[in-house]
Each structure stands twice: as C-alpha cells, then as structure tokens.
Amino acid sequence: MMLDTVMPEKLEGLRIHMVGAKGTGMAALAEILTSRGALLSGSDVADVFYTDAILEALGVSMHVGFDSSLLPADAALVVHSAAYARDVNPELLEASRRGLAILSYPEALGALSRRYDSSGVAGVHGKTTTTALAGSLASALGIPATVLAGSAVSSFGGRSTMVAGGRYLIAETCEYRRHFLNFKPRRIVLTSIESDHQDYYPTFEDIYSAFLDYLRLLPEGGELIYCADDAGAVRAARDIGSERPDILLTPYGESATGDFRVEEYRSGSGEARFRLAGFEGDFILRIPGRHLALDTAAAIALAFSLLRDSRGGGIGAEDHARARTALVLFAGSKRRSEILGEAGGILFMDDYGHHPTAVRETIRGIKEFWPGRRLVVDFMSHTYSRTKALFGEFAAGLDGADALVMHGIYASAREIADPEVTGKALFEEVRRRDSSAGRARPLYYSETVLGSLAEIAASLEPGDLFLTMGAGDNWKLGAALKELLGSADRLSGIEASPKKEKR
C-alpha cells in the first residue's frame, strides 16, 4: 500500500487515532495533524510527561492504557509509536481487524513529507539541535515552514513543533532501523555518520549504507548540506556526488570550503562567538560547545537555501541581522545542554549525549564556556550493545570531567542484559585510565541513580556545575540534588547567585 493512499492530502475532519501519543515525536506529529484539520484521539500509559499538557492544549481526547474498545468507531487512520507492535497492541490488532489504514510514526512522517517541500536533518549527533536552530531561523526570516524536532524547543514555545506555514517541512529524521527511508527529502542536512545502534547496525558499514541509501532519495537538483569535519559525512558526500552529479553539495564546518566555513571560534564567560567565511561579523550563541557552532552553520545553510527558494532571489543585510538576533536568543532544546537552574551556588544542567563523541564534545564545550567552574559529570551509559561496542571510547570520552559519577547501564527494552559488560566495568576502566595517567579526581559509583544522592550532595561546592548526561534516567539525580540544595537555600535564607563562579 502506497503511503500517499493512506494519508489523504486533505485531513480536515478526518478521525486519526494515535497509539502511544505521549512520545515526543507523536505529540509533535499531533500538532501538525491538528493544524491541518484532523480530529485526534489517543492512548498511552498513565505516567505524566511534558507532552500531556501539549496534547490537552491541542484537544486530543486521551485515554489511559490500551484496549480495543478505545479505538473510535469513526477512526479512519491509526498512527502508532514505533514502541508498539501491530501484532501485540490490542488497539492495533482491532484496527487491523477492521481493515483500517495503520502507519507507524516514521511512516506517517514520511507520508506528510510528500505534502511539503521537505528537508530532513540526519546524523548520529546534532540533528535535534540543528533542526531546532533551523526552525528558529526560519521563523525569524519569515519562511513559511512547519518544523518538527526530536525534543521540546524553547523558541517553539516549549513544544517540539513549530507551525508557521505549509510550504516547507523541516524535520529531524532518524536512522534507527532505517526509519528515515520513509521520508521524501528535497534537501538533507547530514551532521555525522559514526558507528551506533549496534543492535541493528553491527558494523560501521551497515549504518553507513543506510545513510547512503537515504541520500539516494534526493531528487534531481536536490541539495546535501554536510559536515566537512566529520569523516563519515565527507565520505558519504563524496560517494553520492560520484553517483549523482545532479545533486548540489554544500559543505559546512571548520574544514569546509565556501560560505559556511566556520572560523575564529572562541568561547568563555557564558558566550560563544564565531564567523562564517561568506558573512560579515560575528555570530553569537548563549549555549556551550564548539559543536554547536557546526550545528548553527548547518542550520544557516539550510535556512538561507529555503529563503532563496521561497523568494526566487537573493538575501540582504536585513536577513543577516534577523538571523543573528535569532541565534543570540536561541536557548536550546530539552535535554540538549539544558540549563535547569541553580541551587546552593551550583549550576545544574542536563544533556542527552549518549555516544562517546557527543559526550566528549559536550564536556569540552561546557568547560570552555564556563572555565571557572568545576565540572561534575553524572554519566549513565545506554544499551549493552552500544556500551560493549564503544567501551574504550566511552571511558576516554569522560576524561574531561573534573569529577565523575557513574551508574549501572540503562537497558533498552529491545535487548537483554549482557553479562560481559556492566556499568561497574566501565567505571573501573575510567579509574584504570586515571591511574595510568597519574590523575587523581573524585570518582563515584552507585548502581542505582539515587543511591549516591547523599554522598554527591556532600561533595558539591558553590561554583560547581553539575551535569547529568545520557539517554537513561540519571537526570533524576540532578533534579533531586537541585531540590535538596534549593530547600537548604530556602531554610537558610540564602539566595544562590547565578553569576558566581569558582576561581
């Protein structure tokens, strides 16, 4: 069945039921569907997420749990999170029994992409922030675009979606299980290709072939915007360029040629500045990390490509000024170097980085951004397969932390425990590296996230920066510490100073 036949072009009044509606991508998709006139109902677990408020505001009729009776009698289409199987979930079984059209989230996004001039943002790292930046720029530049990111974005009003027009679609597209092959792109931003998702892509060549197949979806005259600092992205650009000379190749990054070469990056005291070769003056960011300059260059390249397409013409000084203002105001997205606040003179942050490269670069960027703060990192590795495949890289990636807290591996529902690899073993490898380097820094381990709460609380000092990092639930430790120290502030009448740094 062709996707075009199950996602009608006109959605006004169409009843769509969403199974697993609280997921970030599903809630974002709900906003796009309602903006096009669809009538939505949904079901999910009882746990409360930030998306509950979004779904309520959209008027989605939600039900707790899953039961065949919850599928509306007038449902014409069912969309489900990839976390739920069609041969197990009772609502999906009922939809199949009725002969209804059923789409997974990646399939539904792919079907929608055929209704727009679509741009897909892909890569092992950086796709969420790049998509969020591109959306923020599109809004500032008046580009008629709908944008879907993989996390809540402050400049999207705390949602994952921005709906500001129906001509263009900018969407984060996921490589896992080749989900992005459902998408129909006219432009692709490629941030990086590295070994990841080892449960599905055992080798680098496996994941590389998936990305190359995605690039092959570009139409004649399509554009690939790729990171010239990433070896995998450079190889893919070279290979697709040989196959498809009709595709426009636009490099960005410090190693790039052309307008989007990043130059003169400098960071400190809560601000980062850099230049692009084809532009006058500095670009300024209030979020940390040299890798964010690369994401910004990619977003600018995409936004200005769309702006030229929408106008059929050039870009002026006023557009440059609007882009610069949007970047200064950009405050990031949820769980991407997200500043949670300060308590007890300690700055709390949270980041989703769960690949060694992301871990290393995020730590480096934060230390450059706040050089006067001791960086205490709480890291929880995600999935046995990834930890096993990248064991040494993870240990090395944590070298930049001034103090380190670690936990047991956060398992995925899609795999079983591997006795050959544990969180404690990774911790011991970190300790071995420190010993070999003659380095003494505070190292803590607790199998459970909150098992180290009292010990870590006692070890923190005013001026510290406490960063929870990973795709697990160790963010709970940061939240608990912030609450504990905030309560102490209130009891003592002391107000934490957001500008205090340890010298």
C-alpha positions as CSV (number, residue, x, y, z in Angstrom):
1,M,0.0,0.0,0.0
2,M,1.5,3.4,-1.0
3,L,1.8,5.9,1.8
4,D,0.1,8.5,-0.3
5,T,-3.1,6.4,-0.3
6,V,-3.3,6.1,3.5
7,M,-2.5,9.7,4.4
8,P,-5.0,11.8,2.4
9,E,-3.9,15.2,1.2
10,K,-6.8,16.9,2.9
11,L,-7.1,16.0,6.6
12,E,-10.0,18.3,7.6
13,G,-12.5,16.3,9.7
14,L,-10.5,13.0,9.4
15,R,-10.5,11.0,12.6
16,I,-7.0,9.8,13.4
17,H,-6.3,7.6,16.5
18,M,-2.7,7.7,18.0
19,V,-1.4,4.8,19.9
20,G,1.5,5.9,22.2
21,A,0.5,9.5,21.7
22,K,2.7,10.9,24.6
23,G,6.0,10.3,22.8
24,T,7.9,13.4,21.8
25,G,7.6,12.7,18.1
26,M,4.0,11.5,18.3
27,A,2.9,14.7,20.2
28,A,4.8,16.8,17.6
29,L,3.0,14.9,14.8
30,A,-0.3,15.5,16.6
31,E,0.3,19.3,16.4
32,I,0.9,19.1,12.6
33,L,-2.1,16.9,12.0
34,T,-4.4,19.2,14.0
35,S,-3.0,22.2,12.2
36,R,-4.2,20.5,9.0
37,G,-7.7,20.0,10.4
38,A,-7.6,16.3,11.6
39,L,-9.6,15.2,14.6
40,L,-7.4,13.3,17.1
41,S,-7.8,10.7,19.8
42,G,-5.1,8.8,21.6
43,S,-4.0,6.4,24.2
44,D,-0.9,5.9,26.3
45,V,0.5,4.8,29.7
46,A,-0.6,6.6,32.9
47,D,2.8,8.3,33.5
48,V,2.7,12.0,33.1
49,F,5.1,13.6,30.6
50,Y,5.6,17.2,29.4
51,T,3.7,16.2,26.3
52,D,0.5,15.7,28.3
53,A,-0.1,19.4,28.5
54,I,0.6,19.8,24.8
55,L,-1.9,17.1,23.9
56,E,-4.5,18.6,26.2
57,A,-4.0,22.1,24.6
58,L,-4.4,20.5,21.1
59,G,-7.8,19.0,22.2
60,V,-6.6,15.4,21.7
61,S,-9.0,13.0,23.5
62,M,-6.7,10.9,25.6
63,H,-7.2,7.5,27.3
64,V,-5.0,5.7,29.8
65,G,-3.9,2.2,28.9
66,F,-4.6,0.2,25.7
67,D,-7.8,-1.6,24.9
68,S,-9.6,-2.5,21.7
69,S,-12.7,-0.6,22.9
70,L,-10.7,2.7,22.9
71,L,-10.4,2.7,19.1
72,P,-13.1,5.2,18.0
73,A,-15.9,3.9,15.7
74,D,-15.2,6.7,13.2
75,A,-11.4,6.2,13.1
76,A,-10.1,6.4,9.5
77,L,-6.4,6.1,10.2
78,V,-4.3,4.8,13.1
79,V,-0.8,6.1,13.8
80,H,1.3,4.3,16.4
81,S,4.7,4.9,18.1
82,A,7.4,2.5,16.9
83,A,7.5,1.2,20.5
84,Y,4.2,-0.7,20.0
85,A,3.9,-3.7,17.8
86,R,1.0,-4.2,15.4
87,D,0.7,-7.9,16.3
88,V,0.6,-7.3,20.1
89,N,-1.1,-4.0,20.9
90,P,-4.9,-4.5,21.3
91,E,-5.8,-1.3,19.6
92,L,-3.6,-2.0,16.6
93,L,-5.0,-5.5,16.4
94,E,-8.5,-4.1,16.4
95,A,-7.5,-1.6,13.7
96,S,-6.2,-4.4,11.6
97,R,-9.4,-6.4,12.2
98,R,-11.5,-3.5,10.9
99,G,-9.2,-3.1,7.9
100,L,-8.2,0.4,8.8
101,A,-5.1,2.1,7.5
102,I,-2.2,1.9,10.0
103,L,1.0,3.8,10.0
104,S,4.0,3.9,12.3
105,Y,5.3,7.3,13.3
106,P,8.2,7.1,10.8
107,E,5.7,6.1,8.1
108,A,3.3,8.9,9.0
109,L,6.0,11.5,9.0
110,G,7.2,10.1,5.6
111,A,3.6,10.4,4.2
112,L,3.4,14.0,5.4
113,S,6.8,14.9,3.9
114,R,5.2,14.2,0.5
115,R,2.8,17.1,1.1
116,Y,5.6,19.7,1.5
117,D,8.9,20.8,0.1
118,S,10.7,18.8,2.7
119,S,14.2,18.9,4.3
120,G,15.4,16.1,6.5
121,V,18.1,16.6,9.2
122,A,20.0,13.4,9.8
123,G,23.1,12.2,11.6
124,V,24.3,10.3,14.6
125,H,24.9,13.5,16.5
126,G,23.4,17.0,16.4
127,K,20.2,16.5,14.5
128,T,17.9,17.7,17.2
129,T,19.8,21.0,17.9
130,T,20.3,21.6,14.2
131,T,16.6,21.2,13.5
132,A,15.7,23.5,16.4
133,L,18.2,26.1,15.1
134,A,16.9,25.8,11.6
135,G,13.3,26.3,12.8
136,S,14.2,29.3,14.9
137,L,15.9,30.9,11.9
138,A,13.0,30.0,9.6
139,S,10.7,31.8,12.0
140,A,12.9,34.9,12.2
141,L,13.3,35.0,8.4
142,G,9.6,34.6,7.7
143,I,10.0,31.3,5.8
144,P,6.6,29.5,5.6
145,A,7.7,26.3,7.2
146,T,6.5,23.6,9.6
147,V,9.3,22.2,11.8
148,L,9.5,19.0,13.8
149,A,12.4,18.4,16.2
150,G,13.1,15.5,18.4
151,S,12.8,17.4,21.7
152,A,11.0,20.4,23.2
153,V,12.5,23.7,21.9
154,S,12.3,26.9,23.9
155,S,11.8,29.1,20.8
156,F,8.9,26.8,19.7
157,G,7.0,27.7,22.9
158,G,8.3,24.6,24.7
159,R,7.0,22.3,22.1
160,S,8.8,20.0,19.6
161,T,6.9,21.5,16.6
162,M,6.6,25.0,15.1
163,V,3.8,25.5,12.6
164,A,4.4,28.8,10.7
165,G,3.4,27.8,7.2
166,G,2.6,24.9,4.9
167,R,5.1,25.3,2.0
168,Y,8.2,23.8,3.6
169,L,8.8,21.0,6.2
170,I,12.0,20.8,8.2
171,A,12.1,17.5,10.2
172,E,14.6,15.5,12.3
173,T,14.8,12.1,10.6
174,C,16.1,9.0,12.5
175,E,18.5,6.4,11.2
176,Y,17.4,3.6,13.6
177,R,16.0,0.7,11.7
178,R,16.3,2.8,8.5
179,H,13.3,4.8,9.6
180,F,14.4,7.8,7.6
181,L,13.9,5.9,4.4
182,N,10.2,6.7,4.7
183,F,10.9,10.4,4.3
184,K,10.9,12.2,1.0
185,P,13.5,14.9,1.1
186,R,14.4,17.7,-1.3
187,R,17.3,18.7,1.0
188,I,19.2,16.7,3.6
189,V,21.4,18.1,6.3
190,L,24.0,15.4,7.3
191,T,25.7,16.1,10.6
192,S,27.7,12.9,11.1
193,I,28.0,9.2,10.5
194,E,29.6,7.0,13.1
195,S,29.0,3.5,14.4
196,D,25.9,3.4,16.6
197,H,22.7,1.4,17.2
198,Q,24.9,-1.8,17.2
199,D,21.8,-3.9,17.9
200,Y,20.6,-3.1,14.4
201,Y,23.9,-2.0,12.7
202,P,26.6,-4.3,13.9
203,T,29.3,-2.6,11.9
204,F,30.1,0.9,10.6
205,E,29.5,-0.2,7.1
206,D,26.0,-1.3,8.0
207,I,25.0,2.1,9.3
208,Y,26.9,3.9,6.5
209,S,24.9,2.0,3.8
210,A,21.7,3.1,5.4
211,F,22.7,6.8,5.3
212,L,23.9,6.4,1.7
213,D,20.5,4.9,0.8
214,Y,18.9,8.0,2.4
215,L,21.0,10.4,0.4
216,R,19.9,8.5,-2.8
217,L,16.3,9.6,-2.1
218,L,17.3,13.2,-3.0
219,P,15.6,14.2,-6.3
220,E,17.3,15.7,-9.3
221,G,18.5,19.1,-8.2
222,G,18.3,18.3,-4.5
223,E,20.8,19.5,-2.0
224,L,23.1,17.8,0.5
225,I,24.3,20.1,3.3
226,Y,27.1,18.1,5.0
227,C,29.6,18.5,7.8
228,A,33.1,18.7,6.3
229,D,34.6,18.0,9.8
230,D,33.0,14.5,10.0
231,A,34.8,11.7,8.2
232,G,31.6,9.7,7.6
233,A,29.7,12.6,6.3
234,V,32.6,13.6,3.9
235,R,32.8,10.0,2.6
236,A,29.0,10.0,2.0
237,A,29.1,13.3,0.2
238,R,31.9,12.0,-2.0
239,D,30.2,8.8,-2.8
240,I,26.8,10.3,-3.5
241,G,28.4,13.1,-5.5
242,S,30.1,10.4,-7.7
243,E,26.7,8.6,-8.2
244,R,24.6,11.7,-8.5
245,P,26.3,14.7,-10.1
246,D,22.9,16.4,-10.3
247,I,22.9,16.9,-6.5
248,L,24.2,20.2,-5.1
249,L,26.8,19.6,-2.3
250,T,27.1,22.3,0.3
251,P,29.8,21.7,2.9
252,Y,30.0,23.4,6.3
253,G,32.4,23.3,9.3
254,E,35.9,24.3,10.1
255,S,37.3,22.1,7.2
256,A,34.8,23.3,4.7
257,T,35.3,25.4,1.6
258,G,32.8,28.1,0.7
259,D,30.5,30.4,2.6
260,F,29.8,28.1,5.5
261,R,33.4,27.5,6.7
262,V,33.5,28.1,10.5
263,E,36.3,30.5,11.5
264,E,37.6,32.1,14.7
265,Y,35.6,30.2,17.2
266,R,36.1,31.5,20.8
267,S,34.2,30.8,23.9
268,G,34.1,31.8,27.6
269,S,32.1,33.6,30.3
270,G,28.8,32.1,29.0
271,E,29.1,33.2,25.4
272,A,30.5,31.7,22.2
273,R,31.4,33.7,19.0
274,F,32.4,32.5,15.6
275,R,32.4,33.7,12.0
276,L,31.4,32.2,8.7
277,A,33.6,32.7,5.6
278,G,30.8,34.1,3.5
279,F,29.4,36.5,6.1
280,E,30.5,39.7,7.7
281,G,30.7,39.9,11.5
282,D,30.4,37.5,14.4
283,F,27.6,35.1,15.2
284,I,26.9,34.8,18.9
285,L,25.5,31.8,20.8
286,R,24.5,31.7,24.5
287,I,24.7,27.9,24.6
288,P,28.0,25.9,25.1
289,G,30.1,23.9,22.7
290,R,32.2,24.2,19.6
291,H,30.0,21.5,18.1
292,L,27.1,24.0,18.4
293,A,28.9,26.3,16.0
294,L,28.8,23.5,13.5
295,D,25.1,22.8,14.0
296,T,24.5,26.6,13.6
297,A,26.4,26.7,10.4
298,A,24.3,23.8,9.1
299,A,21.1,25.5,10.1
300,I,22.1,28.8,8.5
301,A,22.9,27.0,5.3
302,L,19.5,25.3,5.3
303,A,17.5,28.3,6.3
304,F,19.2,30.5,3.6
305,S,18.7,27.8,1.0
306,L,15.0,27.8,1.8
307,L,14.8,31.6,1.9
308,R,16.4,31.9,-1.6
309,D,14.0,29.2,-2.9
310,S,10.9,31.0,-1.4
311,R,11.9,34.3,-2.8
312,G,13.4,33.2,-6.0
313,G,16.2,35.7,-5.2
314,G,19.0,36.8,-3.0
315,I,19.5,37.6,0.7
316,G,20.1,41.0,2.1
317,A,21.7,42.7,5.1
318,E,18.3,42.7,7.0
319,D,18.1,38.9,6.7
320,H,21.6,38.6,8.2
321,A,20.6,40.8,11.1
322,R,17.5,38.8,11.8
323,A,19.4,35.6,11.7
324,R,22.0,36.9,14.2
325,T,19.2,38.1,16.6
326,A,17.5,34.7,16.4
327,L,20.8,32.9,17.3
328,V,21.5,35.2,20.3
329,L,18.0,34.5,21.6
330,F,18.2,30.7,21.0
331,A,18.1,28.9,24.4
332,G,18.4,25.4,23.2
333,S,16.1,22.4,23.5
334,K,15.1,20.0,26.2
335,R,18.0,17.7,27.4
336,R,20.5,19.3,25.0
337,S,22.9,21.2,27.2
338,E,19.7,22.3,29.0
339,I,20.2,24.7,32.0
340,L,17.9,23.6,34.8
341,G,18.7,26.3,37.2
342,E,20.9,27.0,40.2
343,A,20.7,25.9,43.9
344,G,23.3,26.3,46.6
345,G,25.5,28.2,44.2
346,I,25.7,25.1,41.9
347,L,24.6,25.3,38.3
348,F,22.6,22.3,37.1
349,M,22.5,21.1,33.5
350,D,21.2,18.1,31.7
351,D,22.2,16.6,28.3
352,Y,21.1,13.6,26.2
353,G,24.6,12.8,24.9
354,H,24.9,9.0,24.9
355,H,27.6,8.4,22.2
356,P,31.3,8.8,23.1
357,T,31.8,11.6,20.5
358,A,28.8,13.6,21.9
359,V,29.9,13.0,25.5
360,R,33.5,14.2,24.7
361,E,32.4,17.3,22.7
362,T,29.7,18.3,25.2
363,I,32.1,18.2,28.1
364,R,34.8,20.1,26.2
365,G,32.3,22.8,25.1
366,I,30.9,23.3,28.6
367,K,34.4,23.6,30.1
368,E,35.3,26.2,27.5
369,F,32.0,28.1,28.1
370,W,32.4,28.2,31.9
371,P,36.1,27.9,32.5
372,G,35.8,29.0,36.2
373,R,33.5,26.2,37.2
374,R,34.5,22.7,38.4
375,L,32.6,20.3,36.1
376,V,31.0,17.3,37.9
377,V,29.5,14.9,35.4
378,D,27.0,12.2,36.2
379,F,27.0,9.7,33.3
380,M,24.8,6.7,32.6
381,S,25.6,4.5,29.6
382,H,22.6,3.5,27.4
383,T,22.2,-0.1,26.0
384,Y,24.5,-3.0,26.5
385,S,25.3,-3.3,22.8
386,R,26.5,0.3,22.4
387,T,28.5,0.2,25.7
388,K,30.2,-3.1,24.6
389,A,31.0,-1.9,21.1
390,L,32.3,1.5,22.2
391,F,33.7,0.6,25.7
392,G,37.1,2.2,25.4
393,E,35.7,5.3,23.6
394,F,33.2,5.9,26.4
395,A,36.0,5.7,29.0
396,A,38.1,8.2,27.1
397,G,35.2,10.5,26.4
398,L,34.8,11.1,30.1
399,D,38.4,12.3,30.6
400,G,37.3,15.9,30.5
401,A,35.2,15.8,33.7
402,D,36.7,17.3,36.8
403,A,34.7,14.8,38.9
404,L,32.6,11.8,37.8
405,V,29.6,9.9,39.0
406,M,28.6,6.7,37.2
407,H,25.8,4.1,37.4
408,G,24.6,0.8,36.0
409,I,23.8,0.6,32.3
410,Y,20.3,1.9,31.3
411,A,18.9,-1.1,29.4
412,S,16.8,-0.8,26.3
413,A,13.5,-2.8,26.0
414,R,14.8,-4.1,22.7
415,E,17.7,-6.0,24.2
416,I,18.6,-8.4,27.0
417,A,21.4,-7.9,29.6
418,D,24.9,-8.8,28.5
419,P,26.9,-10.2,31.4
420,E,30.1,-9.3,29.6
421,V,29.6,-5.6,30.0
422,T,28.4,-3.6,33.1
423,G,28.3,-0.1,34.3
424,K,30.7,-1.0,37.0
425,A,33.2,-2.4,34.5
426,L,33.1,0.9,32.6
427,F,33.7,2.7,35.8
428,E,36.7,0.5,36.6
429,E,38.1,1.3,33.1
430,V,37.8,5.0,33.8
431,R,39.6,4.5,37.1
432,R,42.3,2.5,35.4
433,R,42.8,5.3,32.8
434,D,43.1,7.8,35.6
435,S,45.7,5.7,37.4
436,S,47.8,5.2,34.3
437,A,47.8,8.9,33.7
438,G,48.7,9.7,37.3
439,R,45.5,11.6,37.7
440,A,43.5,12.0,40.9
441,R,40.0,13.2,40.6
442,P,36.8,12.4,42.6
443,L,35.1,9.2,41.2
444,Y,31.8,7.8,42.5
445,Y,29.8,4.8,41.6
446,S,26.3,3.6,42.6
447,E,24.4,1.0,40.7
448,T,21.1,2.9,41.2
449,V,20.7,6.6,40.2
450,L,19.7,7.9,43.7
451,G,22.0,5.6,45.6
452,S,24.7,8.3,45.6
453,L,22.4,11.2,46.5
454,A,23.7,12.0,50.0
455,E,27.4,11.4,49.1
456,I,27.2,13.6,46.0
457,A,25.3,16.4,47.8
458,A,28.0,16.5,50.5
459,S,30.8,16.7,47.8
460,L,29.4,19.6,45.8
461,E,30.7,23.1,46.4
462,P,29.4,26.6,45.4
463,G,30.6,27.4,41.9
464,D,30.4,23.8,40.7
465,L,28.5,22.8,37.5
466,F,26.6,19.5,37.9
467,L,25.8,17.9,34.5
468,T,23.7,14.8,34.1
469,M,24.4,13.1,30.8
470,G,23.0,10.1,28.9
471,A,19.8,8.6,27.5
472,G,18.9,7.0,30.8
473,D,17.0,8.3,33.8
474,N,20.0,9.7,35.7
475,W,18.5,13.1,35.2
476,K,16.6,12.2,38.4
477,L,19.8,12.6,40.4
478,G,20.3,16.2,39.1
479,A,16.7,17.0,39.9
480,A,16.9,15.6,43.4
481,L,20.1,17.4,44.2
482,K,18.7,20.7,42.9
483,E,15.6,20.2,45.0
484,L,17.7,19.2,48.1
485,L,20.1,22.2,47.8
486,G,17.3,24.5,46.9
487,S,15.5,23.5,50.1
488,A,18.6,24.3,52.1
489,D,18.8,27.7,50.4
490,R,15.2,28.5,51.4
491,L,15.8,27.3,55.0
492,S,18.9,29.4,55.4
493,G,17.5,32.4,53.6
494,I,20.5,32.3,51.2
495,E,19.9,33.1,47.6
496,A,22.1,31.4,45.0
497,S,23.9,33.8,42.8
498,P,23.6,32.8,39.1
499,K,26.8,34.6,38.2
500,K,29.1,33.2,40.9
501,E,31.9,31.1,39.6
502,K,34.6,29.2,41.4
503,R,38.0,30.7,40.9
